[in-house]
């Protein structure tokens, strides 16, 4: 089958092309075989595909990086259509507009703004950093829990400088980085960092700390997001 990739250059693309050549698969690359265009500050985007173009598409997910994901999905749909499946343009527009991805720049509350994002690597942290820019808030309070086998320093290099206060916690899994490790890695940023015994405790403290015009961002791992969502659900029922 064909390979559709958002990797436009570099060693990753070279490896993908080599694997595709071994399997005699066609390769369709973003910015070469298909592309998207979006005006700064606007969410709708235009798609120029392999054989079709679609204008003024709205996507239900926040963040410019989601245009890359959506474009890859649209290119995959074009490949499917070559197999005889017909996907009407109206269905594409509706699907993009209504798509929901929990834990990916998910707005879970307002006043204070609560954002959940499972940025578990430097690329994800960079995408979150960009996605936060359009939001208006006074201070960013970070609830942070990261797996020990991840690039902790790479994640912190993107997110720690944005934060006024950092609530560090370890999700309930053996893979989680101990709170002491997070606090040690946070020292170079000279940020106010506080340890908590659980993600739920960190979330409760963050919400108590936050003013109405602040933002609370829970991030670092899908495990962290899962525990935060349970905590928020319990708080809503009180």
N, C-alpha and C positions, 0 to 999 in steps of 0.2 A: 504493500500500500504506500501511498505518498507520505512524505514527511513535511509537515507545516511547522515552521519555527519562527519565533520572535527574535532569535539570535541573529544579528545582522553581520557580525564579523568576529574575528579573534579565534583562539584555539578551540573554543567550544564548537563553533560552526565548522571548523576543519574536521573535528572528530565526528560530528553529525554527518557531514558529507561523505566521509570515508565509510561509515556504517551503512549509509544509504546506497553507496556505490556497490558494496558487497552484496546487498540485497536487491540491486537493480531497481531501486525505488526513486521516484522523482522527488526533487526537493523544491519547496516553495518558501522563500525567505521574505520576511518583512523588509520593506524599503527597497526591494528589488522586484519581486513578483506581485506583491500586494502592499498597500500602504494606507495610512490614514492622515487626515489633516484636521487640525482643531485650532480655532482662534484663541489667543491668550485670554484667560478669564471666563471663557465660555465652556459649558459642558457638552453641548451637541458636537458631533464630529462627522466628517465625511469619510467614506470608505471607497477606495479605488482598488478593486480586486483583480483576480486572475482573469475573470471574464465578465464581471458585473460591477457596477458602481452604485452606491447608495448615498444620498445626501441627507444631512441634518438628522443624524441618528442620536437618540438620547439613551443613556445607559443609567441604570438604577444604582450603580456603584460609584463611590466617591474616589477620586484620585486619577491623575492623568495616566498613570501606569495601567489603569483598567482599559484604556483605549487600545493598548498593545494586546492585552488579553482578548478583548472583544474582536479585534481585527484578525487574530489567529483563529478564533472560533468561526468567524465569517469565512475565512479562507478554507477551513475544514468543511464547512457547509458546502462550499463550491465543489470541493473534491467529492463529497457525498453525492451531490447532484449529478456528477459525471457517471455515477453508478446507477442512475435512474430514479433517485429520490428527488421529489419536487418540494422545495421549501419556499412558500410564497413570501414576497417582500413584506407583506403585512404581518406575517407571523414572526419574521425576523425583527421588525421594529417593536412589536409587542414583547417579544422575548427579551430583548435588550433592555427595554424600559422597565420591565417587571422583575428582572433578575435580582435575586437576594443572596448574599453570601455572608452568613453570620461570622463575626470575628474578623472582618476585613474592613477597616475604617467604619465600623458599625457605630452609629450614633445611638446610644442606649439611654440617653437622658439629656435634659436641658436645664439650665439654671440650677446647679452648674452643668456645663456641657460635659457629658460622659462619652468617651470614645473607647471602643474595644478593638484592638488590632493585634493579631498574632504575628508580629514582626519577629521571626526567630532566626534571622540571619542579617548580615549587613545590607544586602539588597532590599530586603523587606523593611529594614529600619530606614533606609534612604527613601523608599516609597512612602513610608509613613511620615517622614519629615516633610516631604513635598505636599502630602495630602493635608497636613495640618495648617499649611500657610493660608488657605482661604478662610479659615475659621477666625472669628473675632473672640479673643479672650484676654484677660489681664495676666494671669499666671498659669503656668502648666504644672500640674501636680502629677507625677509619674508613679504608677504602681507597677513594679517591675519584678518579674520572675522568669529566669532563663535556665535552660538545660545546661548541664555541666559540659556536655560534649559539643556545644555550639561555640561560635566565635564571639565570646562575650565582649571582648574589647572592641571588635568591629561594630557590634550593636550599640554599645555605650558611646562610641565616638560620634554617632549620629544623634542619639536621643538625649544623652546627659546634658549637653550644652543648652538644650532648649528648656530645661526644667528648672523650676524654682525650688521644688521640694521633691525628693525621691523616696517612696515607700518601698523598701526591699523585702521580698518574701520568697520562700521556696514552695512551689506547688507540691502536692502530696504524691511524689513519685521519686524513686531512687535516682533517677537521672537528673533531678533538679540540682542546680548549683546551690550550695549552702549560702545562707544569708551573709555569713562572714566573708565568703569569697567575693560576693557582689560589693560589699562595703569596701573591701580592700581595692578592688578594681575601680571604684568610684572616687577614691582619694585624689587622684590627679585633677579631677574636675572641680574640687573644692565646693561641692554642692552640699546642701543640707540633706543628708541621707539618714533614714531611720530604719531600724530592723523590726520585723514583725514575725510572729510565730506562724502565720498562715496568710494566704492570699485574701481570705475573707476579712481578717483583722486589718490588713493593709488597706483594703477597699473601704471599710468602715471609717478608718482614721482619715483617709483621703477625703471622703465625703464630709466628714466633720470639719476638716481643715478648710475646705473649699468655700469661697464666697460665690454668690450667684453669677458673677462675671468671670469666674475662673474656669479652667478645664481640667478634668481628671482623665488621664489616658492610661488604660491598663494594657500592658504589652509584654513581649518577651518570649511567649510560648503559647501554643494552643492549649496546653494544660492550665496555664495561668488564666486564659480567657474563660475556659470551662468553669473553673472554680469561682471566678468573678461573676459570671452570669448567674450561677446558683445563689450567690450572696445577694445580688441585686434583686433577684426574684423574691427572696425571703424578705428583704427590706420593703419591697412594694406591698407585701401582704400585711405588714404591720399597721 
